[in-house]
Amino acid sequence: MRTTGPILAIGAITFANQAILHNQPIDWRVPAATLLAAAVFAGAEKVWEPGAVGAAYVALVTTLFIPLDKSLPAPAASLGEWVGKTSPAARPRYVYT
């Protein structure tokens, strides 16, 4: 099953964006919807494999770059902000004369 991986990745990315990167309360609808979507895509893969695989990867790319929750930025932007953060001690200090 070639669609299960991308669909489970979508769920993990969405879950991490909400719960880990933005300290939001866990939305248990995300894992439930992910399992349901994986089952639907597994069935669709048996009907038309190239179309189901293509749709799964399009959904993965869309999830990475398009904010699905209006209160949170896209996962790629969130991860960039999260990785780019430095501690106050590591920031350069400017001396004004």
Secondary structure per residue as TSV (DSSP state, phi and psi in degrees):
chain	resnum	aa	ss	phi	psi
A	1	M	-	360.0	111.9
A	2	R	-	-91.0	-7.8
A	3	T	S	-95.5	-16.5
A	4	T	H	-65.5	-41.6
A	5	G	H	-60.2	-53.7
A	6	P	H	-61.5	-36.8
A	7	I	H	-69.5	-42.0
A	8	L	H	-66.0	-33.9
A	9	A	H	-64.8	-38.1
A	10	I	H	-60.0	-45.9
A	11	G	H	-63.0	-42.8
A	12	A	H	-66.1	-40.2
A	13	I	H	-65.7	-44.0
A	14	T	H	-64.1	-43.9
A	15	F	H	-61.5	-46.2
A	16	A	I	-66.0	-38.1
A	17	N	I	-62.7	-40.9
A	18	Q	I	-78.3	-54.4
A	19	A	I	-82.7	-37.1
A	20	I	I	-95.2	-51.7
A	21	L	S	-75.6	-26.7
A	22	H	S	-122.5	7.2
A	23	N	-	51.0	37.5
A	24	Q	-	-83.2	156.0
A	25	P	-	-62.7	149.8
A	26	I	-	-66.5	126.7
A	27	D	-	-97.4	103.2
A	28	W	T	-72.1	-6.9
A	29	R	H	-71.3	-26.0
A	30	V	H	-64.2	-52.0
A	31	P	H	-63.2	-37.2
A	32	A	H	-65.1	-45.1
A	33	A	H	-66.3	-33.3
A	34	T	H	-65.0	-44.9
A	35	L	H	-64.7	-40.2
A	36	L	H	-64.3	-44.0
A	37	A	H	-64.4	-38.1
A	38	A	H	-63.7	-39.4
A	39	A	H	-67.0	-41.2
A	40	V	H	-64.7	-43.6
A	41	F	H	-68.3	-33.1
A	42	A	H	-63.9	-39.4
A	43	G	H	-68.1	-41.6
A	44	A	H	-65.0	-30.7
A	45	E	H	-66.4	-31.7
A	46	K	H	-72.3	-26.8
A	47	V	H	-81.7	-51.7
A	48	W	-	-146.7	90.6
A	49	E	H	-60.5	-49.2
A	50	P	H	-60.2	-39.9
A	51	G	H	-67.7	-41.4
A	52	A	H	-67.3	-41.2
A	53	V	H	-65.9	-43.8
A	54	G	H	-61.4	-43.4
A	55	A	H	-65.4	-35.9
A	56	A	H	-64.9	-42.7
A	57	Y	H	-73.1	-33.8
A	58	V	H	-63.6	-41.2
A	59	A	H	-63.8	-37.7
A	60	L	H	-64.4	-47.3
A	61	V	H	-64.5	-40.0
A	62	T	H	-62.1	-42.3
A	63	T	H	-63.5	-35.1
A	64	L	H	-69.3	-38.8
A	65	F	H	-111.1	-9.9
A	66	I	S	-112.9	126.2
A	67	P	-	-69.5	119.1
A	68	L	S	-88.7	-26.1
A	69	D	S	-107.4	122.2
A	70	K	T	-65.2	-18.9
A	71	S	T	-88.2	-8.0
A	72	L	S	-126.1	147.6
A	73	P	-	-73.7	171.2
A	74	A	-	-60.8	149.6
A	75	P	H	-57.0	-37.3
A	76	A	H	-64.8	-41.3
A	77	A	H	-68.3	-39.4
A	78	S	H	-62.9	-44.3
A	79	L	H	-65.7	-39.1
A	80	G	H	-62.0	-41.9
A	81	E	H	-66.6	-41.5
A	82	W	H	-67.6	-41.2
A	83	V	H	-72.2	-33.7
A	84	G	H	-77.1	-8.6
A	85	K	-	-70.2	140.4
A	86	T	-	-125.3	160.5
A	87	S	-	-74.1	156.9
A	88	P	G	-58.9	-31.4
A	89	A	G	-69.1	-26.4
A	90	A	G	-86.0	-12.3
A	91	R	S	-74.3	143.8
A	92	P	-	-68.5	142.6
A	93	R	-	-101.0	136.0
A	94	Y	-	-103.4	132.0
A	95	V	-	-106.7	121.6
A	96	Y	-	-98.3	132.3
A	97	T	-	-111.6	360.0
